[in-house]
Amino acid sequence: MAEKNPHPNEVTRRRIETFFPSPVPDKLLNSAVECGGGYILQEVRPHWKNPGEVTKSPYAKIVFSASTETWKIYWRRANGDWNLLAEMKAPLEQALEFIKSNPNGCFFG
């Protein structure tokens, strides 16, 4: 059953970030940034050439549609455009599990 009216907030953001634990916590972090009714998921890591600089690489976008009670899951193309990959009438955790399963290698390479 889909979640009723989830509001983008700190609790949901933390749920997303803890769902994707970092394999290298001191060098690579997964973060979620609020955006228009949803979140952009991104990797945050030191720049390869300048470790004092941080790079952010968005890899997925998840938006809740209240009218259809679905989570819309987007992947990011190399040109920066977001393309809809799936719509799920499911709880947030199932939508995140879909991203974690990485169908077609579109989220994590």
N, C-alpha and C positions, 0 to 999 in steps of 0.2 A: 504494500500500500504506500502511495506517495505521501510525502510529508505535507502537512497543511501549512501554507504560508510561511516558509522559512524566511527569516530576515537576515540579510548579510550582517554579521556582527562578529565580535571578537571570539565568541565561543565556537561558531561554525568555522571561522578561519583556523582556529587551533585544531579543530577536529580534522580538517583537511591536511594541515601540516603534519600532524602526528600520524596520519594514515600512510604517509610516504616518508618513513624514517631514512635518514641519510646513511649511506654505506660508509662515508668518511666524515663524521660529524665535525671534526676540526677544520675541514677544508671545503666541504660541500653541504649546502643547506637547501632544503625545499621550502619555498614560501608561497603563500597565497595572498594575492592582492585583490581587494574588492574592486569590482567594475560593474556598472549597470545591472544590478540584480543578480550578480554572480561573482565568480572569482577567476583570476588568471593564475595558473600554477606555473611556477618557474624555479629553475635551479639558480642558486646564488653561490658563486665561487670566486677565488682570487683569479685575477687576470694571469694568463700563462706567462706573459713577458714581464709584468710588473705586479708582483704579489701584493703590493700595497693598494692596488686598485681592485675594485669588485666588479664582476660582470654578472649580468642577469640574463638568463636565457628562458623565455617563456616556452612552454611545451604543450600546455592544454588550457582550455577555457571551459568552465562549467557554469551554466546559467539556468535558474529555475524559472519556468513559465507558469505563472499562477493560473492562467486561463485554461491550460491543458493539464496542469499538475504534473508536468514532466521536467526532468533535467535534460537540458540540451548540452551535448558534449561536442566541443570543437577541437580541431587540431590545427596547428599553424604551419602554413606552407613556407617554403624558403623565401618567398617574396614578402612575407610578413602578413599575408591575408589569413583570416580565420575561416575555415571551412567546417560546416556541420558534418559530423561523423555519425552521431546517433542521438536518438531521443529515448529516454527511459522513464517509464512511470514506475519509479522505484524509490526507496529511501536513498539518501545521500551516500551512504556507505556502499551500496550496490553500484551506484554511478561511479564512485571512486575506484571500486574494484575493477570495473570495466577499463578505466584508464590504466590502472596498474597492470592489467593483463596485456596491455599494449598490442591490440590487434593490428596486423599489417605493419608493425614496427613504426607507426607514425608518431608516437609520443617520445620514445627514448632511443631513437636511432635505428 
